[in-house]
């Protein structure tokens, strides 16, 4: 997959810009606060409808503008297509595919796939489990349309079930009502869990390999820890459903007391171990950063396997944290297939040899050097 032309209108520091990157590796140079990261953010926004730095769409608009747009001409395996994502203060977000307005923003996922690694991603390792669930969700949303359906249904049913727990009392009639929500929650939630487990089973060896290739002498492993105590790693969807339902029934009195659903994939965790020790608690910042980058490279390969085409790889300010050997590895890896964008504050002379294109960004202008 390749961006042939990128157009920005009122996005962050970019008022009105057209950028035509090369198919392979694009290195974006420039000082701080010149718009390099904003350019990567725009590409990610085009792929997912989301920013990797804020949940507030208004913050993405240039100088207080009430609308913005990011568009691209994309070369995929089946041909060229145009994609535009817009935000308007009154109407919210929408997107067009080949100039035709699409009905749901959720249908944006999968047309253009992208993987982002940014300095903020250290929180992915160090932070709470919600950040790791979000990362896994985003990976699966970009590779599976059915995952979006089950995730949307699960969140809808979970919200309704929690309303019942908060507003009703545990009478016989309300127990029957809650049991009906249980059946729906189990049906959607079990699909999420089995898909998460399968994805992590594929991702695990990739993450381990990339961690070694990035220079670590220690073994990195990632483990899916479902909130439901499942019997084995190879259990069937029916086993997951039965176990989930049994857990809900066993916790019924506690849930009524706490007015909250206490079990389910909304509480899943991803556990990273480095030589058997929890990376979050015992790893150095360098080891955590390497692990986060290994995860992102593994995401790229996973998407390539699932979609049969390469995602766009976005690496924000990674060179400053890597020694020369790791820089060369990352550069060579970035040239294997994915169209890649790397931002850096370093001058051209200090960059790894063989870079396909170096672009200088200064005061809202981008020029090849």
Secondary structure, 3 states (H helix, E strand, C coil): CEEEEEEEEEECCEEEEEECCCCCEEEEECCCCCCHHHHHHHHHHHHHCCCCCCCCHHHHEHHHCCEEEEEEEEEECCEEEEEEEEEECCCEEEEEECCEECCCHHHHCCCCCEEEECHHHHHHHHCCHHHHHHHHHHHHHHHCHHHHHHHHHHHHHHHHHHHHHHHCCCCHHHHHHHHHHHHHHHHHHHHHHHHHHHHHHHHHHHHHHHHHHCCCCCCEEEEEECCCCCCCCCCCHHHHHHHHHHHHHHCHHHHHHHCCCCCCHHHCEEEEEECCEEHHHHCCHHHHHHHHHHHHHHHHHHHHHHHCCCCEEEEECCHHHCCHHHHHHHHHHHCCCCCEEEEECCCHHHCCCCCCEEEEEECCEEEEC
